[in-house]
Amino acid sequence: MPTKREAPEEQRERLRQEELKNNPTGSLNDGFNRGSSPNLTGMGWKETGVLILVLIVGYIVYKFFF
C-alpha cells in the first residue's frame, strides 16, 4: 500500500494547530511580547521614505509658523 507523505507546509500547519491546542495562552503571550517592542530594523524603504518625508514637512511647518 502506498503511504501518503505529508507536504512540509501541511506538516507545519498540523504541528502549529497541535501547539495551539496544547498551549492556547502561549500564542497570546507571544502577541503581547511582539507588540511591546518596536521593530525599527524591519522598516522597508517605503516606510523609511514616509518617515523622512514627515520629518521634513514637519520641520518646514515649524519654521514657517515659528
N, C-alpha and C positions, 0 to 999 in steps of 0.2 A: 504494500500500500504506500502510495506517495504521501509524505508528510508535508503539510503546508508550512513553509517558513514565513515568519513574520518579517515584514519590512522594518528597517530601523526606525522610521517615523512612527509606525504603528506600535512598536515596542516601547519607544519613548513615551508616547501618549498613554499607553496602558500603565506603565510604571508611574507616570505623573498622576493619573487618576487614582491608582492604589495609594500613593503617598498622600493625596488629598483626603482620601477616606480614612487613612490611619492617623493623620495628624492635621485636622482642619484648621487649628489655630496657628500652625506653622506658616502657612501662606499669608495669613492675616498679619502676623508679626513681620514677615519679610516685606510686606507692602508698607507698613509703618516705618520700618527702618530705611527702606529705599527712599521714601518721600521726605524723610527728615534731613538728609544730607544732600545738598545740591551737587549736581554733576556738571561742573563747568567745562570739564575737558570733553564732554560729549557734544558740545555745541558744533553744529555744522557750519558751513560757510554762509548759509543764508541767515542763520540766527546771529552769527557774528557781525555780518553786514548790517542787519537791522539794529543791533545794539550800537554799533558805531554811528549809524545814521541818527538814532535817537539822541545820542550824546552830543553830536554836532548841532542838531536842531535845537536841543535844549540850551546849549551854550550861546547860540545866536539869539534865541529869545531872551535869555538872561541879559546879554549885552545890550540888546535893543531897549529893554524896559528899565534897566538899572544903570 
